[in-house]
Every structure is written in structure tokens, then in C-alpha cells.
């Protein structure tokens, strides 16, 4: 895994990739992603991050493990979006594990104004606790 990852500045660079043998569903998905300015990065079956630029904000979605092995990629992606001045959401969708390094990353991002969202009972609870501590309620 690279130490620092940089999303392509234009998602249209993905359009040049050729797909073999009647993969119309994949082509349709790719076109939809390019229109929505969506970018997806996946490392094996353990981690996937995607970025969608909506009209008013950017949503970064994480699936898989939020562990020390992957936090550099997530932090780099968030840093790029934060530097644009756009409001940023970090959605922890299908997160299966969060270690101490992952919790520390979530605290840092929340402190920088990233809105943390989660699905799943444990992940939603963890986000709630982290934002409660940040808000001074705990």
C-alpha cells in the first residue's frame, strides 16, 4: 500500500480504461460515477474507500477495516477534501473493525470539522461517543 495516496484530479481519467466482452453494467456504472465525480479505491477484500462530490459537500465512504494499515489513505483523502474548503462527511458504512489508530484518526478528523456518520450498531455507537467527547457533553 502506498504511504500517501492521491485521488486523480479528474475522474475522467477512469474513462480511458477498456473493459472486455460486453460489460455494459460496468460501463454504465463507470459513466454514472464520472458524472457524479465519484472515485473508488479498493485494496483486496479488506478495505474500500470512495469519494463522491455532491453539490454542497463531499462524502467519503469507508468499507472494511479502519486499522493502522489503512488510516494513512483515509487521512490523505480527507486532507485533500478539507483543503478545498468543502464540508466533508466521512461515512463508515460496512466497517468490520476499528483499532486504536482508527479511533485516533476519527477523533482528529472530527476535531477538524469532518462530520462522522456510521451504519451498524457498534460503529454508530463509537461515532456517537467520539462526537460526544468532542462536543464536551461527556
C-alpha positions, -999 to +999 in steps of 0.1 A: +000+000+000+014+034-008+024+057+021+003+086+007-025+083-018-037+110-042-071+108-059-069+118-096-078+154-101-103+145-128-124+113-126-125+113-164-091+096-163-110+064-155-129+066-188-098+055-207-098+020-192-110-007-215-135-033-203-137-067-220-166-085-235-200-068-231-195-054-197-223-029-202-232-028-165-197-019-156-196+008-183-229+022-171-216+023-135-184+039-146-203+066-166-225+073-136-195+076-113-178+100-137-210+122-138-212+122-100-175+128-096-172+095-077-139+078-072-134+043-057-102+028-044-101-008-032-073-029-017-082-065-017-112-076+002-102-058+034-107-021+025-125+002+001-128+040+001-149+061-022-154+098-027-185+114-041-186+152-047-222+163-041-235+198-048-228+211-013-204+187+003-181+158-003-189+123+011-161+099+017-173+063+024-152+036+040-159-001+039-138-027+056-113-023+084-104+010+099-070-001+112-035+012+112-028-004+078-054+019+061-056+051+081-030+069+060-051+065+029-083+078+047-065+107+063-049+117+030-082+116+012-099+137+039-070+162+039-074+167+002-112+174+006-107+196+037-081+217+018-108+226-008-129+242+020-159+220+012-179+204+040-168+168+044-187+137+056-170+105+065-194+076+063-183+044+079-206+021+060-196-015+063-167-012+088-158-045+103-130-035+127-117-003+143-084-004+162-069+023+185-052+040+155-086+041+137-103+057+168-075+083+170-080+091+133-117+096+138-110+120+168-086+140+147-110+143+117-139+152+139-118+179+156-111+193+121-148+196+113-154+163+094-189+151+101-187+114+111-216+091+100-220+054+106-241+024+099-241-006+122-247-007+159-211-007+171-198+018+146-227+042+152-222+039+190-184+046+186-191+077+164-217+089+189-192+085+218-164+102+199-185+132+189-200+134+225-165+137+239-155+163+212-187+183+220-179+184+257-210+165+267-192+135+282 
